[in-house]
Amino acid sequence: MSLPLAVRPVVVTRDEGADGPLSRELRELGLTVLSWPAVSVGAADAGALAAALAAVRSFGWIVFASRHAVAAVLEQLPAAPAGVRIAAIGRATALTLRQRGWPVELVPDEANAAALVAAFAARWRPEDAGVRILYPASSRALPTIAAGLTQLGAQVTQVEAYRTEAAPLNVAACREWIARGAVAAVTFASPSAVAELARSLGPEDFQRLLSSAAPVAIGRTTAAELRTRGHTAVIADPATLHGLAVTTLRLVQTRD
């Protein structure tokens, strides 16, 4: 017999410790948290990024899609380069840059790659053709940003700034929770987390998990990854970790 939703825990698949930002937000809202890190973030070979940053003033823009990319760049380039405009996906990424003194000129209304490309398209002028854009990215970055900006007429240099890899997961413990139907919701903060949790659990247990636990995605790209596996996610509003936590709480309360 499964537990009532109100006392079931919520799964966090982000690469964060027990007191990480999403876990902390969920606990402050009164929810119990299970940490199932599906992916880990590590350092990439710094050579390619260093080479790009050595010529940073030749770029018109730098595009940041995550705080991990910000950390990798600022480790090598603490001060914002003069004359280079900055774009960021998500308010948290923009805030991290601004706190370090980097002015952010473009932040799309929605925190996803398609919205960033659309924001560039809305302000694109004929004289922007050929502008060079540096995109420090994850090793698993989807082609949306580079392809979209290239289609507009930009010259995009995509450089691996950090690596996103599978994290060691205690699959046996996860399967015990799944077998008991004891999870209220599963939060996903990236498409990679969806893919790696599905791979680690296997298709049968992943299906069993999300047949009883509600998937909650931080944005449309993550929701699309779930949709390819047959699951419709509730999308966080707003598309931030705080929004992910609040949306999860509302969902659990609604379904209870």
Order of alpha helices (4+ residues) and beta strands (2+ residues): beta-alpha-beta-beta-alpha-beta-alpha-beta-alpha-alpha-beta-alpha-beta-alpha-beta-alpha-alpha-beta-alpha-beta-alpha
